[in-house]
């Protein structure tokens, strides 16, 4: 449940409307992810935060993206995306 709240805050920081946030959080994929206990919400929030803070706070963005690199497929993807 904490991951769900973290993702809601990250989506709100992207200036999405409450309706759009509710649609994302109540989608079938989100409900399935929540019920199975996966950490996809947490990784999504870290990715949003990392890209949002990339220009203003590069150190903090690097820490967030570094936390995402716990998953090996994402660790290989982000160096390419940041070029």
Secondary structure per residue as TSV (DSSP state, phi and psi in degrees):
chain	resnum	aa	ss	phi	psi
A	1	X	-	360.0	-32.0
A	2	X	H	-63.7	-39.0
A	3	X	H	-60.1	-37.0
A	4	X	H	-63.5	-42.9
A	5	X	H	-66.2	-40.0
A	6	X	H	-63.7	-42.2
A	7	X	H	-65.5	-38.9
A	8	X	H	-61.6	-41.0
A	9	X	H	-65.7	-42.4
A	10	X	H	-63.7	-41.2
A	11	X	H	-67.1	-35.6
A	12	X	H	-66.7	-35.2
A	13	X	H	-66.2	-22.2
A	14	X	T	-81.7	4.2
A	15	X	T	65.5	35.1
A	16	X	-	-81.8	151.3
A	17	X	-	-71.8	161.9
A	18	X	H	-63.6	-33.1
A	19	X	H	-64.5	-44.6
A	20	X	H	-64.4	-39.6
A	21	X	H	-64.2	-43.1
A	22	X	H	-63.8	-39.6
A	23	X	H	-64.3	-38.9
A	24	X	H	-66.7	-46.3
A	25	X	H	-73.4	-22.9
A	26	X	T	-103.9	8.9
A	27	X	S	-67.1	156.2
A	28	X	H	-58.1	-37.9
A	29	X	H	-65.3	-39.0
A	30	X	H	-67.9	-40.3
A	31	X	H	-65.4	-42.4
A	32	X	H	-62.9	-41.9
A	33	X	H	-64.7	-40.3
A	34	X	H	-67.5	-42.6
A	35	X	H	-69.8	-30.7
A	36	X	H	-86.7	-7.8
A	37	X	T	77.3	26.8
A	38	X	-	-79.7	161.5
A	39	X	S	-99.6	22.5
A	40	X	H	-63.4	-34.9
A	41	X	H	-62.8	-42.3
A	42	X	H	-64.8	-45.0
A	43	X	H	-65.8	-37.1
A	44	X	H	-64.6	-42.2
A	45	X	H	-65.1	-39.2
A	46	X	H	-65.9	-38.5
A	47	X	H	-65.7	-46.8
A	48	X	H	-58.8	-45.8
A	49	X	H	-63.5	-40.9
A	50	X	H	-63.6	-43.7
A	51	X	H	-73.5	-31.2
A	52	X	H	-68.5	-39.1
A	53	X	S	-91.7	3.1
A	54	X	T	-58.8	-39.5
A	55	X	T	-85.6	-38.7
A	56	X	T	-88.5	-39.0
A	57	X	-	-132.6	78.5
A	58	X	H	-63.6	-32.0
A	59	X	H	-65.9	-46.1
A	60	X	H	-66.0	-39.3
A	61	X	H	-62.2	-39.8
A	62	X	H	-63.8	-37.4
A	63	X	H	-65.7	-45.0
A	64	X	H	-63.0	-44.2
A	65	X	H	-69.1	-32.7
A	66	X	H	-63.9	-36.5
A	67	X	H	-66.8	-31.6
A	68	X	H	-69.6	-27.0
A	69	X	T	-74.0	8.7
A	70	X	T	-62.5	-34.8
A	71	X	S	-85.3	119.7
A	72	X	H	-55.8	-41.0
A	73	X	H	-62.8	-35.3
A	74	X	H	-74.7	-31.1
A	75	X	H	-64.9	-31.4
A	76	X	H	-80.6	-25.2
A	77	X	H	-81.1	-39.7
A	78	X	H	-69.0	-35.6
A	79	X	H	-59.2	-35.2
A	80	X	H	-69.4	-41.5
A	81	X	H	-68.3	-29.1
A	82	X	T	-84.8	-5.6
A	83	X	-	-71.5	360.0
